[in-house]
Amino acid sequence: MHLEELDAVARWLSFSLASRLEGAMRPVRPRPRALSLLSPASPSTEAPPAARGGALAVGPGRRRRFGPEAISPRRWLGPGALGKAVLLAPVVLLALLAWSRRWTSEDAFIYYRVVENLLDGQGPVFNVGERVEAYTGPLWLGVLALGRALVPASAPIEWVAVVLGLVLSVAGLLAVTWAALELWRPSRGHDTSRAALGLPLGALVLVALPPFWDYATSGLETGLTFAWLGATFLGLVTLALRSGGGGAGEGRGVRAVYPLALAIGLGPLVRPDLVIFALAFLIVLLLVERPRSPWRAAGLIVLALAIPLAYQIFRMGYFGALVPSTALAKEAGESFWARGWGYLVNFALPYALWLPLAALLGYGAAATRGLWRRGETRRALLVAAPVLAGLLHALYVVRVGGDYMHARLLLPSVFAAVMPLAVIVPGRRATGAVLAAIVVPWALVCAVGLRAPAEQPKDEQQLQVDDQRRHIVELWGYRHPVTLDGLVAQPERRLALHRRQGLLLAELAERRRAMVLDYSSDRNRFGERSRRPRPLDWALPRPGLPPVVARLGSVGRVGYAAGPRVHVADKNGLADPIAARLRLSPQRAWRPGHEKTLPEEWTLARYGVPATERGARILAGDERVIAARRALACGALRELVDATTGPLDAGRFLANMAFAVRERSLRFSPDPIRAAAELCGGQRRS
């Protein structure tokens, strides 16, 4: 017997033994035909057995292939019972873990107040009669409003948001799992005799990170972000593989292109910073679709831009601004690299996130290189584009200085970077074993024991980032702080005091007209302020305003509890057009997101009228109130007040659009005296 035949017999025996061991892990299949022991010169009707590790069996002098073609389509275990169980395990885990950490964040109540005003016919506003875009995600606002309108009135909106966020988060992870499975599925024409199992290692990385559990049910737009990223990526993968990229079908899938272009365009409406992903996905769509004419390419671009452009026109005409008030208040166009780097470190180091990402992204880079060399450019593009977009998004978050909520702004970056690697199908089993040996133990340790600090540093010159849910649960004693009424479980803690503060303001609005600039400061045994409103006895809100005007810092829970009859003057600018346009101090704070504070003289000048002779003397004699009133009455600031409070008609809509473009950089000093000098120049005092 020739040496070549002996080698073939040995390989066949090893393959048979491996097949028997694997048979216990999958349904019984017809036994393969016996291998013919033919000489090398004889033609064979059976593909030669694969070398150990699932790599394509090759002759002398040929290199083993690295990538999806190393897996046999007819021996593919992904769709089988075992494969489905393995692939769906992270999705099920995310659902269970997110539900176990259900809660509602402070900023979510801003959405809830806007939704209630919208459904009451007042428009998408935080304060009735003042047009300010106090929310970051218009699409999430629409989803919340639709969900609130469809459920019974007795169902709290907090639970509507929690359920929607959970469902969307799970759907997003399921979509990327499906997309990655399709992406790495073997192309037609490639065959081996070894079975392969998809490993959901990227999905496991996402599920192991506690911030993903937290923000799945926080009431914010994070769940919708995951769903949008997952759905658009799945659409791109499906389109690419069915348009000649080696998938199950052929043709260009024309009918799927147009809805996919529309879906990609929705990204900036989920969150403005998702425009980075939307542009990347639109470029991928054009490269994959390869429009036959420039007109068709232009049509796809116009289709993608149609909805966000329509909303941008609405934003400019209705709110008189180019971006949401939240972006203005947090100065999303400014740079603070040092603080942003600290924000990144605050996320990456506590969970040792660099370890699994380095392993997976290294594998992804090698696989992309192999795909590109073999001419599978579409697959290579689908692997590289989300990773690069995720890295660019993370760079943007670092540039703007991060956020005060731990890890929140970086979650889309990680989610996108891991999307094409949510499931991997390594051509060699040794590669899969090494990756699993890195990712799986890390995931177990991270999910069980790795946590970020629950408390912020005492030193205000250090980064002030809050692991909000952990702080609420571990330090304040809440179990599942979802609804506003559920906060009374800990009546002496800050959240319950916020609820009571809002209810006291609502009660005050039922009894009288009042201006509230201050609150009682006596403290309980936990050191928490009682926060009872202290109305001014010498000033009232001017006619045309709700009964109570209250100056506040934390406007979420308090504002929602207070209701529409309380005008909330947000001194930090998220819901206030004046405070949002304050100029930042050159010495920027190390607490991201809340660097602006509008002095109370502005509130008195905008909303107050004297209730007594003493009040008349105060309002007429306070130099800072006079300066604030002067600044509000001249220049661009007067136009801003008219744009946000004047009657809205066609003329005002067009004037607001012009104002939004012309005064896009409007900023002024928080000091009323300096602001009056800047805005009014040499004008005489009125």
GUMI-708013 format. One record per residue (C-alpha): y, z, x; residue in one letter. Coordinates in steps of 0.5 Angstrom, whole numbers, plus 2048, in hexadecimal, padded with zeros to 3 digits. Each point is the difference from the previous one (the first is absolute). Last residue first. Layout:
N
YZXA...
***
This chain:
686
8C983A7BBS801801807R8037FA803R7FC7FB803Q800800808G7F97FF801G7FC8017F9C7F9800802L800803807E8068057FFA7FD8027FAA7F9801803A803804805R8038057FBI7FA8007FCP7FB801806D7FA7FD7FFP8027FA804S8007F97FDF7FA7FA800R8017FA7FDL7FB7FB803S7FE7FC7FAR8077FF7FEE8007F97FFR7F97FE7FEV8008067FBA8077FF7FDF7FE7F97FFA7FA8017FCM8048067FCN8067FB7FEA7FA7FC7FDL7FD8057FCF8078037FER8027F97FDG7F97FF7FDA8018077FDD7FF807802L8058057FEP802804806G7FC806804T7FD7FD806T8047FA801A8078037FED7FE806805V7FE7FB806L8077FC7FFE804807800R7FC801807L8027F9802A807802800G8048057FCC7FE8057FBA7FA804803L804801806A8068037FDR7FB8057FCR7FD802806A807801803A8028057FAI7F9803800V801802808R8088027FFE7FE8057FBD8068017FCG7FF7FC7F9A7F98017FFL801808802I8078007FCR7FD7FD7FAA7FA804800G804806800R8037FE7FAE7FA7FF7FDT7FA7FB7FFA8027FB805P7FD7F9800V7FA7FF805G7FC7FA801Y8027FC806R805804803A7FC8067FFL7F97FD803T8047FD806W803807801E7F8803800E7FF7FC807P7FB7FA800L7FA802805T7FD7FA804K7FA801805E7FB8017FBH7FB7FB802G7FD802806P801807803R802800807W8077FF7FEA8057FB803R805802805Q8057FA7FFP8008027F8S7FE7FB7FBL8067FD7FCR7FF8017F9L7FE7FA7FBR7FA8047FDA8058057FEA8047FC7FCI7FB7FC7FCP7FC8067FED7F88007FFA7FE801807L806802802G7FF807803N8058037FCK7FD7FE7FAD8058017FAA7FB8017FAV8037FF7F9H7FC8047FBV7FF7FE7F9R7FB7FB803P7FA806802G801806804A7F9800801A8007F9803Y806802804G7FD806803V7F97FD802R8047FA804G807802801V7FF805807S807800802G8048017F9L8078007FDR8008017F9A8047FD7FAV7FE8027F9V8027FE7FAP7FF7F8801P8067FD803L8057FC7FBG805805800P801803807R7FB806802P803807800L804804805A803807800W7FA8057FED7FB7FC805L7F98007FEP7FB805804R7F97FD800P7FA804801R7FD7FE807R7FC807801S8007FF807R7F9800804E7FF806805G7F98017FEF8018077FDR8067FD7FCN8077FD802R8078017FDD8037F9801S8037FF7F9S8027F87FFY8067FC802D8047FA7FEL7FE8007F8V8057FD7FCM8008027F8A8007FD7F9R7FD8057FBR7F98027FDR7FB7FB800E8027FE807A7FF807803L7F98007FDE7FF7F9804A803804806L7FB8067FFL7FB7FB800L8017FD806G801806804Q7F98037FDR7FD7F9803R803801807H7FE8087FFL7F97FE7FFA8007FB806L803805804R7FB8067FFR8018067FCE7FC7FD7FAP7FA7FE803Q7FC7FD7FBA8077FE7FCV7FF7FA804L7FB7FD7FBG8067FE7FBD8037FB805L7F97FD800T7FC7FF807V800806804P7F8800801H7FF807804R806803801Y800806805G8077FF803W7FE7FF807L7F97FD800E8017FB7F9V8087FF801I8007FF807H7FA7FC800R8037FB7FBR8067FF804Q7FE7FF807D807801802D8047FD806V806803803Q8007FD807L802805805Q808802801Q7FF8047FAE7FC805803D7FC8047FBK7FB7FA801P7FD7FE7F9Q7FA8037FCE7F97FD7FFA7FF7FD806P7FB7FA800A7F98017FFR7F97FE803L7FA8047FEG7FC7FD7FAV8027F97FFA8027FF808C7FA803803V7FC7FC7FBL8047FA801A800801808W7F88007FFP8007FA7FCV8057FC804V7FD800808I7F98007FFA8017FB7FAA8047FB805L7FA801806V7FA7FF7FBA8047FA7FDG8017FD807T7F8801802A7FE7FD7F9R8037F9803R8047FB7FBG8048067FDP8018007F9V8068047FEI8038037FAV8078027FFA8027FC806L8047FB7FDP8048067FCM800805806V8077FD803A8038007F8A7FD8077FFF803803806V8077FD7FFS8008017F8P7FF808802L806800805L8058027FBL7FC8067FDR7FE803807A8038067FEH8068007FBM807801804Y8007F8802D8007FC806G8067FF804G8027F97FEV7FD7FD807R7F98047FFV7FF7FD7F9V8027F9802Y7FB800806L7FA8037FBA8027FA7FCH7FF7FB806L7FA803802L7FD7FF7F8G8027F9800A7FD7FF807L7F98037FDV8017FC7FAP8017F9803A7FB801805A7F98007FCV8027FB7FBL8037FB806L7F9801803A7FD7FE7FAR8047FA7FFR7FF7FE807T7F97FF800E8007FB806G7FB804804R805802805R8048037FAW7FA8047FDL7FF803807G807802801R8008037FAT7FA804801A802803806A8078027FDA7FC8037FAG7FC804805Y806803804G8038017F9L7FA8047FEL7FF804806A808802801A8018017F9L7FA805800P803804806L8077FF7FFW8008047F9L7FE807804A8028037F9Y805805802P8037FA806L8017FA7FBA8048037FBF805805803N8007FB806V8037FA7FBL8058057FEY802802807G8017F9801W8047FF7FAG805805803R8007FD806A8017F97FEW8068027FBF8037F97FES8047FE7F9E7FE7FB7FBG7FC8057FCA8068057FFE7FD8057FCK8058017FBA8017F8800L7F87FF7FFA8008057FBT8067FD7FCS7FB7F9800P8037FA803V8057FB7FFL8048047FCA8047FF7FAG7FB8047FBF8007FB7FBY8027F9803G7FD801807M7FA8037FDR7FF7FB7FBF8017FA805I7FB804805Q7FB8007FAY8007F97FFA7FF7FF808L7FA804800P7FD7FC7FAI8027F9802A7FF801808L7F87FF800A8017FA7FBL8067FD804V7FB801807I7FA7FC7FCL8057FB7FEG8037FF806A7F97FF803A7FE7FB7FAR8077FC802W7FE800807P7FA7FC7FFS7F8801800R801807800P7FC804806R7FD8057FBE7FE804806V806800804L8048007FAL7FD8067FDL800804807V8077FF801I8018037F9L7FB806802F805801806A8068007FCL7FD8047FAA7FE805806F807801803I8038007F9V7FC8067FFL806804802D8037FF7F9P7FB8047FDR7FC7FD7FAV8057FB7FEL8007FE807P7F97FE800G8007FC7F9L8017FA804G7F9800802I7FD8007F9A8047FA7FEL7FD7FC806A7F98037FEL8027FD7F8P8017F9803Y7FB800805V7FA8017FBA8017FA7FCR8007FC806V7F9802803G8007FB806R7F97FE7FFG7FA803803E7FC8067FEG7FB805803A805801806G8017FD807G8077FF800G8007FA7FCG8058027FAS7FB8057FDR800804806L808800801A8018017F8L7FB806800T803803806V8077FF7FEL7FF8037F9G7FC806803L806801805F8058007FAT7FC8057FCA7FF805805G807800802L8028007F9W7FB8067FEA802804806F8088007FFT7FE8017F8L7FD807803G806801804T8057FF7FAE8018087FFL7FD8047FBG7FC804806S7F97FE7FET7FE7FB805A805804805Y7FC806801D7F97FC801W8037FB805F804806804P7F9803801P7FE7FB805L7F87FF7FFA8017FB7FBV8047FB804L7FB800806V7FA7FF7FBL8037FA7FEA8007FD807G7F9802801L7FD7FD7FAP7FA7FE804L7FD7F97FDG7F9800801L7FC7FA804A7F97FD800A7FD7FC806R7FE7F97FFS8067FD802T8047FA7FCD8077FD800H8017FA7FCG8038037FBR805805802S7FE808801P8038057FCR806803804W8067FE7FCL7FC8017F9E7FE807802L807801802A8037FE7FAA7FB8047FCW802807804T8077FE7FFV8007FF7F9A7FC8077FFL805803804L8067FE7FCG7FC8017F9A7FF807803V807801801S8027FD7F9L7FB8047FCV803806804L8077FE7FFG7FF7FF7F8L7FD8067FFV805804804V8067FD7FCA7FD8007F9V7FF808802W807801802E8027FC7FAI7FE8067FBP7FB7FD7FBA8038037F9S8047F97FFA7F97FD800P7FF7FA805V8027F9800L808801801A7FF805806R7FB7FB803G8057FA7FFL806805803A7FB802806L7FF7F9802V8077FE7FFG802805805L7FB7FE805W8027F97FFL807802802P7FE805806G806804803T8038037FAY807803800A8037F97FEE8068037FDV8047FE7FAR8048067FDE8008017F9G7FA8047FFV7FE802807N7F97FE803F8017F97FEV7FB7FA7FEP8037FF7F9G8038057FBQ7FB7FD7FBG7FC8077FFD7FA7FC804L8057FF806L802807800N7F9803800E7FE7FB805V806803804V7FF8077FFR7F87FF802Y8027FC807Y805805802I7FA8057FFF7FC7FC805A804802805D7FE808800E7F97FE800S7FA8007FBT7F9803801W7F97FE801R7FC802806R7F98007FDS8027FA7FCW8017FC807A7FA803803L7FC7FD7FBL8037FA7FFA8007FF808L7F9802800L7FE7FB7FBV8037FA804V7FE803807P7F87FF7FDA8017F97FDL7FE7FD806L7FA804801V7FD8007F9A8027F8800K7FC7FF806G7FA8047FEL7FF7FD7F9A8017F9803G8077FC801P801802807G7F97FF802L8017F8803W7F97FE802R8017F97FCR8077FF803P7FE802807S805804804I8027FD807A8057FC7FDE8048067FEP803801807G7FD800807F7FC7FA803R7FB801805R8017FC806R7FC7F9802R7FD7FF806G7F98017FEP7FF7FF7F9G8038047FAV7FE8057FBA8068027FCL801808801A7FD8057FBG800805805G7F97FE803R7FF7F9801A8007FB7FAA7F97FD7FEP8007F9801P8027FB7FAA7FA7FD7FDE7FE7F97FFT7FF7FF807S7FF7FA805P7FC800806S803800807A800808800P7F98007FFS7FE8037F9L7FE8067FDL8027FF7F9S8038067FDL7FC8037FAA8047FE7F9R8058067FEP7FD8057FBR8038007F9P8058067FFR7FF8077FFV8078037FEP803804806R800806804M7F8800801A8007F9802G804802806E7FB803803L7FB7FA7FFR8067FB802S800804807A7F9800801L8007F87FES8067FF805F7FC803806S7FA7FD7FFL8047F97FFW803801807R7FA802803A7FD7FA7FEV8067FB802A7FF803807D7F97FF800L8017F97FEE8067FF805E7FB802805L7FB7FB7FFH7F98027FDM
***
